[in-house]
Amino acid sequence: MRHFCCIYIWVNRLGKNPLTHVCVLACFLSGCVSATFLEKDKYLLTRQVVKGNKHNSQEEIEMLFQQKGNRKVLESMPYLYAYFAGKKFYKPEKIKEDIEKTKLRYATKIHADTQNVKRVTKLEAKRDKKLQKLQTKLDEGNWMMRVVGEPPVVLDTLQTQKTAHEIQTYLFNQGYFDARVSYSFKERFRKITITYQITENEPHKIYKVQYVTDDARIQHLLDSTAKQVSVKPDEIYKQNNLISERDRIDRLLRNSGYFAFSRKYISVVADTALPDTLRQKFYGTSLKFLIQNPANGRHKPYRINNIRFFIDNDRGTAPDTTWTYNQVFYKTNERDFSDKIVDTKILQHPPEWYSYSKIQNSQAQLASMDIYKFVNFNFDSTGGKLKLNIFTSRLPRYQVSDELGLVVSQGAPGPFVNGTFKVRNVFRYLGIFELGGRYSQEGQLSAFQSDRIYRATEWGFNASLSFPNALLPSKLSQELNPYSPRTRFIGGYTSVTRPEYARNIIKASLTYTIQTTPYSQIGVTPIDVSVNHTRNIDTDFRDFLITQAINGNSLIMSFNNSLVTSFGAYYMHNTNQTGSHKRSKYFRVNAEIGGLLPSFLNKTILKNNSEELFKLQYYRYVKVNADFRFYQPASKSTMIAARLNAGAAVPIGQFAGSSTATLPWEKYFFSGGSNSVRAWAPRRLGLGSYTYRDASGKATYQYEQAGNIIMEANIELRQKLFGFVETALFADAGNTWALTESEQNAGAQFRATRFWEQIALGVGAGLRLNFSFMIVRFDVSAKTYDPAETLNKRWVLHKWRDKGQTLLNVGIGYPF
């Protein structure tokens, strides 16, 4: 055959440096792939297609492929190229020779030190480690072949048959009992495309559902929860729904006293033989859930007979202090904690029916207190009575930790150091007291000169006191106990020094949190207070602030000495786990209302309509913000990540144009930067189609833009290249808007009739270094649609070479 790829031939002439091969081959992303390296009658699997699927998940069907083709980038196969570039330098005979030499060398060393057992052990460990590396190199290839590249996926017809069988089984489990799956091959240049043809036919629906048991108590439990079933008549038969129903029944019975029950006692019988009167109407299936009895008789429900709580029982000395509280027997070395608090975490007490869910929740709550090293629950059902033994061991009362690292928020990287001192079981109330200090330096853009970076210094300390319960009225506190409540008091002091200004901030807050599900949390902050004091403002910067105030920018207000108070709440749902490669989502919504406390004090107690309290300016406002993120694996090495962020902050001042008709500066929204719309400098995007312009009328994005409304959307295609190296392609869109506008800032106001024309767009690519402890991110983004330009000139990607059109963002961690 003469179907040789020119790229492959050229690579063989590039010399002996494998990195050169990879760099050159990466330039030919749209090039072809040669299959001439394959043996006779072997074919390279390049594509698999599913046709005829109309009603089932395409993604789930594709996951059944027994062979996965080589990874592609824009229809090219750079990993396959890298594999063969490395294979050129793969010398198995040389590796075998190295293995034998290594064995001989270490055998000689070990023989010479036979009498020194410790020395021999170390030598054997070194030998085994080196031999393992050499064996891996022999079996899987050199570094270029193993880490950067991937071997060719050669068509295996047995795996194709297995894939067709797996697809047919999947369709059967989805209710398509009569589905058929066939496959065909299309070959070109010894590269194969497999097409799987599906004929679904009619799905089988559930005709009738029955629950069969000879236990009256179990039958009553099933009947009382009939509305919660996962399978219902007239629905399509699906195996996953049957599994869910078995899990529901198992959970129901185990939460109703049946300690020894398990799913193995639940069997499902499906009968597709319908009465003649129904056979003509639809394909149907009758289901029976059979609750089988154990070999020794009937299922026995258990009540909790007694609970014993052991603390520090592994010290080597027997605990000698015992007492009982609320039918729980405690045994420890010292009675130095609140048994009342511990009791709120134990959600089962004698003589309640055993509940698996409550026991699991109890163990999780005790473990999350940060008081115990471990929490083990042990049950004993001998004698027909269920006894619960809880074994725990305490963490150290005092703990000191420190942290050194690199901080990057919106500018150049800088060092930081944190130190924390922790005290457990404060006031013998199982509280946690933490005192922390921090110091950091970071390069940040000037607030009013976008092309200059200054060193910003921040230091401070904070103290927190948290308790593993809700410090609320008794009845309400008891109702929250099943949801792992926590109360936290926080206070802190922060000093910020920049060339333009220096500020001191004192903060204090009280927050209650509850865990409604393993993935969902609700928090309420009834009081959050901060006092902001500006101790110095640079003369030039003060002149700049005055100029901005004349033009309607309220930045100057944030540098007045002020009192900021708020009442807030949030809801968070998060199924995303760091490092996982699964479909997941994150959603958080925050709401807060500010200025209620000082306004109340002024009007009701001080009888004062002033906008100041204790000579401190205060603000009244409402702010809402929602953040949604979605993560979808596209392959074992590729992830699609998307984010939507929107919010509004509205002042509710008494007089138009007064200070209370503005917001605290930190409560405004800002767009642009490494975690936002990356084609714009930090906090420079907006407002709407308005921005500052130079004498020639060109948009300069010189000043920070504080908005009342924000909308942002981001999407990334993240792909692992090799080792710790990842790449990403991304697009960012968004903007901020004001509530009003004037002649000086025309286009800044949010209007429903035009906001969609003011959404900025940037596209780019990134390189990420994913170390186990930190992700270092380099993202390059170019302005694509710039709302600051005139309407017919906003598509600006062709100007990507111009100054300010393309930006490099350096960050720590993923942007979202």
Secondary structure, DSSP 8 states (H G I E B T S, - for coil): -----HHHHHHTTS-S-HHHHHHHHHT-TT-----TTS-TT--EEEEEEEES--SS-HHHHHTT-SS-----BTTB-HHHHHHHHHHTT--HHHHHHHHHHHHHHHHHHHHHTTT-HHHHHHHHHHHHHHHHHHHHHHHH--HIIIII-----B--HHHHHHHHHHHHHHHHHTT-TT-EEEEEEEEETTEEEEEEEEE-----EEEEEEEE-S-HHHHHHHHHTGGG-S--TTSB--HHHHHHHHHHHHHHHHTTT-TT--GGGEEEEEE----HHHHTT--EEEEEEEE---TTSS----BEEEEEEEESTTSSS---EEEEETTEEEEES---S-HHHHHHH----TTSB--HHHHHHHHHHHHTTSSEEEEEEEEE-GGG-EEEEEEEEE--SEEEEEEEEEE-SSSB-EEEEEEEEEEEEETTTTEEEEEEEEEEEEEEE-SS-TT-EEEEEEEEEEEEEEESS--S-HHHHHHHGGG--EEEEEEEEEEEE-SSEEEEEEEEEEEEEEEEETTEEEEEEEEEEEEEEEEEE-HHHHHHHHHHHHTT-GGGGGGS-EEEEEEEEEEEEE---TT--S-EEEEEEEEEEESHHHHHIIIIIS----SEETTEEE--EEEEEEEEEEEEEEETTEEEEEEEEEEEEEE--SSTTSGGGS--GGGSB-B-STTS-TTS-TT-B-STT---B-TTS-B---S---BSEEEEEEEEEEEEEETTEEEEEEEEEEEEEBS---GGGTT-B--TTTGGGG-EEEEEEEEEEE-SS-EEEEEEEEEEE-TTS-GGG-B-GGGTTSTTTEEEEEEES---
